[in-house]
Amino acid sequence: MHSLPDPEAGFDDIAPAIRISLSGVAATIARGVCRHLRDAGYGCLLETPLRSGRRADVMAVGRAGEIVIVEIKSGPQDFRTDRKWPEYRAFCDRLYFAVDRGFPQEMIPADVGLIAADGYGAAVLREAPVHSLSGARRKAVTIRFARLAAARLQATADPPSIAVL
């Protein structure tokens, strides 16, 4: 038994995450990113709520437990107006931006990875630097990821069941 409360505990934000709101260009990019990550051995979730109150566009967990977050940018204006992305580093080992092939790549900061994607797949244009999570944080994020995945799967078979979390 732990003597301190787990800062990652609590799942009040899981139920709203069932409603995936990515659409248009962002949904197309997400599809390609998830296909690419799946082929690389990752399990992916869209719009994953983080303990900070933010929501990762794509979160993926690899075979060795590595955690990747991909922030999707549908265009330059989306990038210019959204400055929450540095907060995602506390919840992953690698952070990427994913854009479509027409996005001006020079806008993306050099200290994050870069993925170009369309509805059929994606290519990593620049690897993300590794910022390894602590063991405790990794465990907490992985458990939240697994519980969210299970809740979403259960909701496909029994939609009212999500309310009991």
Secondary structure, DSSP 8 states (H G I E B T S, - for coil): --SS--TT---TTTGGGGS----HHHHHHHHHHHHHHHHTT-EEEEEEE-TTS-EEEEEEE-TTS-EEEEEE-SSHHHHHH---GGGGGGG-SEEEEEE-TTS-GGGS-TTSEEEEE-SS-EEEEE--------HHHHHHHHHHHHHHHHHHHHHHH-GGGGGG-
